[in-house]
Amino acid sequence: MAARPLNPAVAATFAPPVMEARRWLEGVHFAPDRALINVSQAAPVDPPPLALRQAIAEAALNDPQAHLYGPVLGMGALREELAAQWSAAYGGEIAPAQVAITQGCNQAFCAAMATLAGAGDEVILPTPWYFNHKMWLDMQGVRAVPLATGPGLLPDAGAAAALITPATRAIVLVSPNNPGGVEYPAATLRAFHALAKAHGLALIVDETYRDFDSRDGAPHDLFSDPDWDETFIHLYSFSKAYRLTGHRVGAIVASVARLAEVEKFLDTVAICPGQLGQIAALWGMRNLRQWVAGERAEILARRAAMRAGLAALPGWRTLGVGAYFAYVEHPSPLPSPAFARALVREAGVLLLPGTMFMPEGAGARELRIAFANVDVAGIGQLMGRLAALTI
């Protein structure tokens, strides 16, 4: 029988890294007194706070609209709330019509990128990159152009300028960064904005982890420009702040004209974002400000524990730490994929090798540790296991 047709771009795209890492657990048994420490995925595992779950239940039971199709670009009240809160937080003017709600931030990226680039085009991604961004570009036949980052994993706009060609359509930044944890200075974002504007490119800034930024105040001033939407596209996820990962709620903030094109993509892919998730996100934005502040304080405490613990490990080097992540160099002679797999059996630790976030041939000394689901005591246990390694 002849082989069935397969899109070569999809076939050439690497397998989902988190799913691949989970397969390393097959056949491995962990003693009750030495349970697996899973620092492979950056997603809350605890449910939303009780009051938010009750709001979801109330809507599910008593709001008939919660079970129907809604507007393709999202619930009007949620778009209005995000526009109002972001305008206040960033010191700019954002209209509800410049906001779209999506089925998670990954879909926000895919939708925005679908309006910008097609097969044969190029998009600049700093390395280490978020692997799902790279996967989407690969599947669309868009060339991801790696931008090596400098000290502290910070990208440089001058270095990016040298990579721009007639095929370049956009530059993508993630801050706080996944996988590096680094918080990009406002001046860095402003320099990239100037570069993108000068070349007629889009600047996409994924701020999925903005609620856990260690800095007070707005992380940048890009929304303060009266014409911000000509160049800047902002992405956000409600999943991390309100523990809504299973509900898939994200957002795009962009020009009205851009969102008219995004609407075509979203209508084709999902028709509309889920109603219950949007109801939950809206309730969270209106009622959980103090609760989110407590979540941020807890993440910052874990960040401090990670930084101190890694500093005490002989031979280990911290490249970046912040939000949910630490990105490190390990001292083992093993390359990072083999070392990461060995950690499962030798230390009861599951994490991701740097090769999953880098172009082929790079990242062989690097690891990402996603510590959002490991408290300070758990981080101490993690450091103890890493210190005891002999591989």
Sequence and secondary structure as in RCSB ss.txt:
>XXXX:A:sequence
MAARPLNPAVAATFAPPVMEARRWLEGVHFAPDRALINVSQAAPVDPPPLALRQAIAEAALNDPQAHLYGPVLGM
GALREELAAQWSAAYGGEIAPAQVAITQGCNQAFCAAMATLAGAGDEVILPTPWYFNHKMWLDMQGVRAVPLATG
PGLLPDAGAAAALITPATRAIVLVSPNNPGGVEYPAATLRAFHALAKAHGLALIVDETYRDFDSRDGAPHDLFSD
PDWDETFIHLYSFSKAYRLTGHRVGAIVASVARLAEVEKFLDTVAICPGQLGQIAALWGMRNLRQWVAGERAEIL
ARRAAMRAGLAALPGWRTLGVGAYFAYVEHPSPLPSPAFARALVREAGVLLLPGTMFMPEGAGARELRIAFANVD
VAGIGQLMGRLAALTI
>XXXX:A:secstr
       HHHHTS   HHHHHHHTTTT    GGG  EE S  S  S   HHHHHHHHHHHHH GGGGS   TT  
HHHHHHHHHHHHHHHTS   GGGEEEESSHHHHHHHHHHTT  TT EEEEEES  HHHHHHHHHTT EEEEEE  
GGG   HHHHHTT  TTEEEEEEESS TTT     HHHHHHHHHHHHHTT EEEEE TTGGG SSSS S  GGGS
TTGGGTEEEEEESHHHHT GGG  EEEE  HHHHHHHHHHHHHHTSS  HHHHHHHHHHHHH HHHHHHHHHHHH
HHHHHHHHHHHTSTT EEEEEETTEEEEE   SS HHHHHHHHHHHHSEE EEGGGGSSTT  TTEEEEE TTS 
HHHHHHHHHHHHT   
